[in-house]
Amino acid sequence: MKKSIRSKIMLCVMFVVGIAFLASAIGGTEYFLKVLEEHIVLEEEQKQEQVAKQIAYIQDNIMSLARQIVVDDEIQSCMETQKDEEIIDRLLKASRIKETLRRYINQQSFIHGVTILLENGVSFSSNNTEDAGLFVQEKWYQKFRENGRKKGFSDTHMYTVEQGPTKVEVISYVMEFKSLNHKQETTGEIMVHISCPYLKKYIQMDSILLNGYAMYDAYGNAISESGNISVPYAKIKELPAGRSLSDSGDTLLIHRNMKDNWVLVSEVSKQLLINQLRFVKVFFVSVFGGAATVLICILFIIIKNITKPIEQLHKAALLVGEGNFDVSVDIQTNDELSILGDSFNTMIADIQKMLQESVEYEKTTKEIEINRLMLQINPHFIYNTLNSIVYMARIGGNENIVRFSNAFISLLQDTLRVKKDSIFTTMEQELKNIKNYLLLQAYRYPNRFEVFYEIDENVLDTQIPNVFLQPIVENAVFHGLAAKMDKGHLWIRVCRNMQNVEITIEDDGVGMSVETLEEIMRAEDPVKGEMRTIGVGNVIQRIRHIYGDEYRLDIESAPGKGTKVNIIIPYKKSKEEEGK
């Protein structure tokens, strides 16, 4: 018994829905919780990484600034004190050093001051209120020295700012000051004082999932901290960088990629994380979302297989719509789609038969129309030529009549020659006919025009419509050059341009008006008296029938400016030349 498409789809949907929701209920919840937990911890790690990069950047700037000050030419020169140097000179040098130091600290908003302390007890500072010599008595400096350090960051201490008695918390970067003129001799120390409030601003890591965070210096002092980290620094010091678990199950994130052993620590609360993950809405969204996702994927695959014949019919119909009728479908589903596929194939076969009949009919019609146009040319051409012979007979001259008649006979033989494919000729034969025609017209209009030929020999074998160029040349002689008072000129150029042949027929005759040019381009041949004048209009009609969209014909003309006709047709070697 055949089943309908509706029945098949309904059975599949019912089966897949049951399986999908069952799978989501069993495994979806646990999997989602684990993925979400990992995602949240990873976000906290990324936040910590960003903070650490900012602090490391500040440290690098401080160290770079200290090095710049040490090698500064102005400061180095002022440090060179002569024994017999006057006090006023020493004071001036101190003032110059102070101004130079101020220029440096103005470059960075997080620097409160710079101090240079020489081994001979002389000190220089960017701060007027600072007694640099007292630094050696402070606990932070003594602690720095007791550890045997020559370069690095101190622990936090108070520093008096220049604007008044106000003191701010700073960290000092200390390094040796060397004289560049005495083989890099160490002559003292330089201290760059960094604002702790500024550092704390960049260390902020507010999050509802953190127990707390802290930044520790090399001495274990908290530069900045918030909340309550359950693990003491003594234990943190022993832990590796990365993730660690505390005794309570909290995730400890430790970052050590900073200068002078600074450590950034944050603690993700396990309990807060669980509370977030178990939120009811998130739970149900995860369950039903997972079930829906699986359901959609399975349904898509099954329905795709069921509706594959429909897709096959759809693609075939699109090809037919694009004009491709060489298509068929093979549907063997033993249901309504099989009958539809057979009907489609029958319809395409009928269409193909109709199209073939239509092509044959169009071809026959096209040949009849071209022959009709050719028949228009031959009587017209003979009529005009006979008129020329009558004219020459009236004026006498036997020798001229003999030469004139020979040229005419040659033209007449070619024009009236009957062949199976007489629609076409070669470019060589067409040019020969034109030369004979112009010879006849030269007798009729003696010394009225001169002809110039520019012919590419590579196109002499190309196939062109019979009596293709003669009407255009005739138009140039009768309507352009014959009406001109003085001697005119006619240029005939033929050349090959890539896969095309370009033909130009140009005269310097009287030209045409815009109205006449538009009439010609509409391919209309005006009737004059009993004889229909066949000219450029006939050429345009034939070229449209033969070449379709593969041609180009442009006419440029203006009264008193002459006329230029430019034709571009595809290059195609004639059948006679191909057989040789």
N, C-alpha and C positions, 0 to 999 in steps of 0.2 A: 504493500500500500504506500502510495506516494504521500509524503509529508510536505506541507506548505512551509514557506520560508518563515512565516510568523511562528509556527509551532516549533521549528528548530531553534529559533532565537530565544523564545520563552523558556524552553527546557534548559538551554545553556545558561541563561541569566539566573534562573533559580539555583542551579548547581553551584555556580561561581559565587553568588552572594553568600550562600551558606559556608563555603570553604573560606572565603575572605574574612568574614567577621569572626569566625572561630580562630583563625590564625592571628588576627589582630589582638583578640582578647588574651591569648596565651603568651605570645612573645613580644608584642608591641610595646607594652608598658615598660618592662624592664630594660629593653634595648634603648628606648627613648630617654629614660632617666640617665643611663650611663653616658650616652652621647651628649646630652645637655650638660651634665656635670663636667665632662672633659672640656666642653666648649667654654663654660664659665671660667674654669681655672686657667685655660689658655688665654682668655681675655685679660685676666689679672696679670699673667706673665707678660703680656704685651704692654700693658700699662707700666709695669715695673721696668721693662726694657727701655721704654721711652724716657722715663725719669732718669734712669742711669745714664743714658746717652747725653741728656741735657747737662747733668752734673759733670760728666767726663769732659764735655765741651768747655764748660766754665773752667775746670782745672787746667785744660790745655791752654786756654787763653791767658790764665794767670802765669803759668810757667813761661809761655812765650813772651809775655810782657816783661817779666823779670829779666829774661835774657836780652831783650832789646835795650832795657835800661843799662845793663852792665856794659854793653858794647857801644853805647851812645858816645859819639865823639865829643860832644859838649861836656858831658859828665866826666869822661876820662881826662879831658884836658884840665878841668877844674880841680880834679883830685891831685894833680901834680903841684905840690906846694914847695916853693923854694925857701931855704933857710932864712935868707935876708928879705923875704917878702913882707911888705907892709901890712899892717892890720886891716887898713881900708881895702886893700886888694883881696885879702882873705874873705872879708865880709861881702865884697862884690861877687866873688866866686860862689860863696854860699847862697847868695840871692839868685844867681844864675842857675845853680843846681836845683833850688827850690822851684823856680819857674818851669824848668825842664820836666821835673817830676810831676808837676801839676798838669802839664800838657798830656802826659801819659795817662794819668788817672782819669782825666776828663773823657778819655776814649771809652771807658767802661763804667757803667753806672753802678756796678756791684763792688767797686773798689773804694774804700774809705781813705786810704792813705798809703804812702810808701816811705820807708825809712832805710837809710844807709848808715851803718855803724862800722867805723874803721877800727883796726886793731890799736891804733895810737890813741884811742879815746875820742877822736873827733867824730861827730855824727851830723847827718843832714836829713831833713824831713820835708815832706810836702805840707806839713801841718805846723802853723805858727805856735799853737798851744802845746805842742808835743816836746817833751824832754826825752830825746831818743836814748840818752845814756842810762835812763832809769829802766829800760827794757831788760838789762842784764840782771836786775834785782827781782824781776817778776817771776812768779812760780812757773808760768807756762814756758818761759825761756829757759829757766834752770832745768825743768823737766825735759825739754827738747835736747839740751846739752848732755844731761845725765845719760840719756839713751845713746850717746855717741853719734848722733845724727848731724850731718853737714848740710843736708838738703831735704826738704819735704814740708808737709803741712803740720802746723801745731794743733793742739787742742783749743777749745774755745776760751776766749778771755775778753775782757772789756777794753775798749779803745776810746779815747777822747776825740770827738770830732772838732773841727776847726771853728764851727759856728758858735761854740760856747762850751760850757762845762758838761754838756750832755755826753754820756758814754753809751756806746753801742757794743753789742756782742759781735766779735769778729773771729776769724781764723786766719792766721798769718802763714804765708808761704815764705820759707827761709831758704836762701842759697848763698853760696860763696860769692864775694865780690872780688874780681881779679883785675889787676892792672895789666893792660894790653901792651904797655911800654917796657915792662920788666919781666919778660919771659913768662907771662901768665902767673905771676906771683899772686897769692891770695892776700889781699890787703884788708879784708873785712867781710861784712855780710850785708845782704839786701833783704828787706822784709816787705812783702806786699800784703796788706791787710784787707781781707774779704768780708763783706757784710753777711752775717748769719741770717738775718731776716730775709735778705734777698735769696739765699740758698733755700730756706724753708719754703719760700713761695713756689719753687720748682719741685720740691719734694712731696708736695701734697698728693695723696692717693686716696681720696675719699671714695668709699664703696660700702654699701649696706652688707656686703658679704665678708668684710675684713674685721678680725678682732682688733687689729692695729697694724702700724708700720713704723719703721725707724731707720735712720741713717746713722751709722757708727763710723767714727774716725779710727785711725790706727791704734789709738790708746783705749778704745772701747767706750769712749764718751759718745752720747747720743747728740749728734748735730741737730737732728730734728726727729720728733716722734709724735705719734698720735695713737690713742687707744691703749690697749694693754696686750702686749705679746707675751704669751705664756712661757716661752723659752728664754732663759737668761743668756746674756751675751757670751758668758764663758762656754756655754754649750754650742751656741751659734758659731763661735770661732772655730770649733772643731768640725763642723758640718761642711760638706762639699757644696759647691754652687749648684743651683737647680732646685728640684723639689725634694722635700723631706717631710716625714710625718711626725707630729708631736705625740706625746703620750696620750693626749686626749683625742687623737685621730684627726686633728686639724692639719691642713696642708701648709707647710712652711716654704715660702719662695725666697731663695737667697741669690743675690746678684753681687758678683765680686769683680766685674770688669771695669774697675775704676782705679785711678792713681792713688798711690800711697796707702794701699790696703783698706780703702774705704769700702764699707759693706752696706748694701741696701736690703732690708728684710721686710717682708709682709706676710701676714698669716691669714689664710682663708679659713673661716669658721665652718666646720663640718655640719654643725647644727643649723646655722643660718642657711647653708646650701640645701640641706634636706628640706627645710621649711619652704624654700622657694620651689623646689622640684615637686613637692607633694601638693602644691596648690591644686585645688579641685578642677578648676577650669583647664589648667594645663594637662591634667591627667586625662580628662575626657577628650580633649582635642587630640592628644597623642594617640589614644585608642582608636577613635573613629577616623582620624586622619590617616593613620596607618592602614586601617581596614579599607578605607576608600581608595587609597593609592594602589594597593594590591588588587582590589576589585577592578579598578579601571584598566590596569595592565592586562589582567587575564581576559577581561571582556573584550578588550581591543584585539587581542590575538585571535580569539575564537570567532568573533564577529567578522574579522577580516577574512578568515578562511571561508566562512559561510557566504560572505558577500563578494568573494573574489570574482565570480562570473559577472556580477554587476559591474565591477570595476573594469573587467575586460571589455564589456560592452561599451562602457563609458569612454575608454581610451580609443576604441575603434570608431565611435561616433565623432570624437574630436578630430581624428585624422580625416574622416570624411568631410567634416566641416571645413578643414583646411584645404580641401581639394584633392586629397589622396584617396582614390577609390580602389586601390589595389590592396585591400584588407579583407580579413575574414576572422571569425571567432570559432573556437573549438570548445564548446560547453557540453559536458556530459555529466550533468547532475541528476538526471532522471526526474526532473520536476519542471515547474513552469519556466525556469530559466533556460532549459534545453530547447523548449518550443520557441522561446523568444530569440535564442541564438540562431536557430535554423531560419526563422523568418527574417532576421537581419541579413544573413548571408544571401538569401533569395533576393531581398531588396537591393543589395549591393550589386548582384549579378545583373539585375534588370537595369540599374542605373548605368553600369559599365556599357551595356549594350546600347542604351540610348545615347550615351556620350560618344561612342564610336560612330554611330549613325550621324550625330550632330557634327562631329569633326569632318567626316567625309562630305557632308552637305556644305559646311563652311568652306572647305577646301575647293570644292567645285564652284561655289559661288564666287570665291576670291579669284580663281582663274578666269572665270567668265568676265568679271569686272576689269581685270588687267587687260585682257584681250580687247575688251570694248574700248578701253582707253588707248590701246595701241592702234586700233582701227581709226580712231580719231586723228592720230598723228599722220598716218600714211597719206590719206587723201589731201589733207591740209598741206603736207610737205610737197606733194606732186603739184598741187595747184599753184603754190607760190613759185616753184621752180619753172613751171611752164610759162608763167607770167614773165619771168626773167628772160627766157628764151625768146618770147614774142617781142620783148623790149629790145633785145640785142639784134634781132632780125630787122627791126625797123631802122636802126641806125647803121646797118651794114657792117662789113668787115668779115670776110669769109674765114680767115685764119682764126680770128677770135671765136667765131661760131664753132669751128672744129674743136678747139681746146675746151670751150665752154661745154659742148655736147659730150665730150669724153668724160669730163668730171661729173656731169649730171648722170650719165649712164652708170658710172661706178657707184654713185650714191643710190640710184634707183635699184640696182641689182642687190645691194646690201639691204635696202629698206624693205624690199618685197621678197627677200629670201625667206623661205618657209622651212622651219626646223621644228623638231619635236619640242624643244625647249627654247623657242625663239624669243621668249620674254627677256633672256639675258644675252649679253655679248661680252667681249673683253674690253678692257680700257684701251688697249692698243687699237682695236678696230673702231671703237667710238671716236678716238682722236683722229684716226685716218678719215672718217666720215666728216668730222668737223673741218679738217683742213680742206677737203674737197668742196664742202659747202662754202667756206670762206673764200675759196678761189672763185667760185661762181659769183659771190657777192662783190668781189673785187672788180669784176667786169661791169657789174651793174652800177657800182659806186666807185669809179676810178679815182685813185688818189684821195679818197675821202677818209680812209682809216688804215692803220698799221697794226699787225698782230705780233705779239711776243709770247713764246712758249717757254715754260719752266717745268719740265716733266722729269720725275724720278723714274728711272728705268725699272726699279724694283716693283712698281705697281702696274706695269703694263699687262701682267697676266691676271690681274684681279677681275672678278666677275662683277658686272654692273648691269642695270636694266638697259635693254635695247632702246636706242634713240632717247637717252637719258639727258645728255648735256646739250644736244643740238637745239631744243626749244629755248634754253637759257641764252645760248650764243645768238640765236635768231632775234630774241628780244633785245639783246644788247646792240645788235646791228641796226635793226629797223627803228626801234624806239629810242635808242640812245645816240648812236653815232651818226645815222643818216640824217637826223634832224639837226645836227650840229653844223654851224656855219663854217667853221674851220676844220682842219684835219684832226681826227680823233685817234685814240689808241685803245687797243684791246689786249688784256693780259690773261692768259690761261695757265694756271699753276696746278700741278698735281704732285702730291708727296705722301709718303707713308708716315704715320704718327702712331707708334706702338702697334696695336692691333687694329687700327683704323686707317682709312684713306681720306685725306683732306683735299677737297677740290675747291679752287677759287677762280671765279670768272669775274673780271673787273674791267670796267670801261670808264673813260672820262667824258662821257656824253652829256646829254641835257639833264639826265636824272629824272626822278619821279616825285610826285607830290605825296604827302602823307596818306591822302585818301586812296590814291592808286596803289600804294604799297600795302595798305590794309586790305584792299580788295584782292590783291595777289596772294597774300598770306592766308586768306580764307579759302584759297584754292578754287575760286570761282572764275570760269572762263566766259567773258562777255560775248554775246552774239552780235555780230555786225552784218547786216544785210542777210543774204542767203547762206553765207559761209561762216561757220563757227570758228573763231580764231583760237587755235590751240597753242598754249605757251607754258609759262611757269606754273600756272594752275594745274595743268595736266601732270607735270612733273611731281608736284606736291602730292596729288592724289595717289599716283603710282608708288611713290616712295613710302607713303603711309601704309599702303596695302602690303608692300613687299617686306619692309624692315620693321614695321610696328614702332616700338619705343627705342630701337637701336640706331636711330639716325638723328642728325641735327642739321637744320637748314636755316640760315640767317641771311637776311637781305638788308643792306644799308644803302640808302639813297636819299638824295635831296635835290631839288631843282637847281640846275647849274653846277652840281658837284659830282655828277656821275653816279654809277651804280656798282655795288660790290655784292656778289652772291657767294656765300661760303657754305659748303656742304661737307658733312662728315658721315661716312658710312662704314660698316664693318669690312675689314679686309677678308676676302674669301677668294681663294684661287679658283679659277674657272675649271669646269669639268674637262674641257678640251686640253688644258695645260696639265691637269692631273694625270691624264691618260698617256701623256708622252713619256 
